[in-house]
Amino acid sequence: MLVALRHRNFRLLWFGLLISFSGSLMQSAAILWHVSLLVPDDRRALALGAVGLVRVVPIVLFSILSGVAADAFDRRRLMLVTQAVMALLAAVLALLTWRGLGVVWPVYAISAASAAAGAFDLPARQALVPTLVPREHLANALSLNTIMFQVAAVTGPALGGIVIGQLSIAWAYGLNAISFLVVIAALLMMRDTGPRGESHAGGDGGRAQFTMHAALEGLRFVFRSPLIRSTMLLDFFATFFSSATALLPIYAQDILDVGANGYGWLYAAPAAGAIVTSAIMVPAVDAIERRGRVLAASVLGYGAATVAFGVSHQFWFSFVCLAATGAADTVSTVLRNLVRQLETPDRLRGRMTSVNMIFFLGGPQLGELEAGLVANWRGPVFSVVTGGLGCLVATAWIVATTPVLRSYRSTAHTMLPEENRPAAHAGQPE
């Protein structure tokens, strides 16, 4: 189950990111709580939704550029720069908050700047991982990465609730700044990564040029592949319609009445369900034959669990519903990532990830804005329930109009050389 961790460079990155993601997710929860305290009650929903807006704009602006950078430059060195920038921004936010921040715009500004740095970090990180393990261990590495992220998603917000309640919001930001140093240390300790960290990658490792032609090449690859394109659309619509995270402070304060500690547990609930599911997915992922159908079913389960959370007025039932969203999302995430990484040549992985970043980060961030606007119009319950229903409708439409997704199986993948790949899609359906 832990075979990918036998590889030293992957192991260093895995443990470093576990600490860093815990800090980042603690800060994400703290920012929403902080914003809810800095604005009047009649503007809370809009203000919380705006957090998603300020995060998504830099992602859209820099996504294509960051993907080319990940394929053109040394991915490990690029991560060193982005991690250092994000650490500095978290430290500035902590300092401002310690000095008595009384307005909300600096929180928005630093969130936007951090999202811009993250837009360059994510393609480099995801494109680096397949080069750190042999091809036969990639599925295991991706599953372990999902477990790592979900453990952090439980630890970070839960710890954040405790830190906010017992210490202060500023401490949450300060601890996040320290957590980035762990990843920086892990990257510096890596050995034998080659000029671009490609010691295990095999073929298709040519470095891209930092040009508009290279950016367009990545876009053409994604949008000419129905299989990859449909997984990105599923991700976007599911998280756009079913993004209840931005409204959790309102649920914790007004509907469930559980305070900061309860908010931390609600924020961590999806990851709690995801951890259990991740532990199952690590040994089971290779045994899933009808991957397309399982992927579609998991996204439908995500939408249904969101609807159930929206109507709940009991803390523990709400926790279970959110945990169910995390479980369903884990199955979907592992299968989506596996399909995309296996079906994409190494030289295009950064650009593929950058296009995907618009979908899987843009979806939840824009979803937070949509949730805030609808909640301000008709209330938080209406916003969450209609969002879950929208997820179900969108998923059914994508699955119905994409036969290659419905019929995709684990035996479909052949990983042909790039020049022999079909123009329509990389893998052959059932």
Phi, psi and omega in degrees: 000336184245027188300325182294332180287353175290341182271120191303312183296319178295319181298317178300312181296320183299310181291323178296316180291330176302315179290315184295316179296324177301315178294318182295319181286330171297318179293321179300317178294320181294323180297315179298317178296318180298312180299320181296336179271337186272348184241156177297156183301324183286353179241008185299314184299315179294319181295321178292320177296327180294337176301317177296323181295313183291338177278327186279331182301311177297327179298315180293318183294322189252359189299309183293318179299319182291327178293319177296320179299320180294330179270342183263330185247170176296118186294323180294316179293323177298319177295323177302317180293312184294320179295321179294319179295316181293326176296317180297317181296319178295322178295321177296317180297320178298315181297315179299319181290320176299328181277002175096057180294125183243358179235159189268340189297325177296328177296316177297315184297316181288325175299319179294317180295321178294322177295324177296317177295320178296331178296331176272331183288317188297310178299320179296318182292312182290328177285336179285323187304312181296345178272353183264349180226156174295159183303322183290346179255006185294316180300319178295319179297317180294322177293319178294325176296323178295316177300313181302314181295319183289325174299317177296324182289339171275310185296314184299299181297321179297314176296324179299318178299320179293315181297316179297316183289322186264328182247268178189168177296324181300324178296324178298317178293319181295318178295326177295319178301319179294324184297330179295333181295333179293317178295318178301317178297318180297318180295321180290334182276351180295146179235151172054047179271352181077181183295335179224021180071043187243029186294335182251357195283330184083219186286180179061034184259012181297141182281135179282160174270146181277074185225166176295325178300319179295321178296316180294328177298319177295319178297317180297320180300313183294311189279351173267359180248101181302325182295310180293317181299319182291326177294326178290320178295320177302315180299314184296307186292325179298312184281334178292313183280328187254032181272092180266353187300318184298334183265002181300322176302322179292317178299317182292322185276318191252325187264313182261340176054058184241358175072192185293319180295316177296324177299317179301319179289322176297317180297328182272348186303314179303322180289330177298314176294327181291326181297314180298315181293322179298319179298328177283322184290331182304307178278341189266344189300321181289341181272350179283111184275308183271074187293325180297315181291320178295321177300311180298317180297323181293322179291322175298320177297325177299314180294319181296319179294327177295318177299316180297319177298319184301326183267355184282142174236011178247132186302310186290325175292323176298318178299316181296318179297316178294323176297323178294324176297321179293320179297313180295320181293329179295314178302314180297316184296313181300314183291319178299312181296320181296315179300312185291318181291321180289327185268004183243127175298151183303321184292346180250001187296320179297316181289322175300316181295323181293321175294316179298328181301324177299322183283307190274344169261323178296324179302302181292326180290314174294328177297325177296321177294314179300317180297319179294319179295314180293321178296322178293332181277309187235004178102158185294323182295314178300319181298313183291316183294313180294329176295317177298319177295321177298323177298317180297316181293314181297319180296316179299322180293314181297315181295320182293330184261004181231084182301325182296330177287315181299324186263002184291134181231164180296332179279000183289330190283129178239345180047060176292156171304151188302322183291343180258004182285143174296148182291328186285313181200156187282322182259156178264130180287178181302000000 
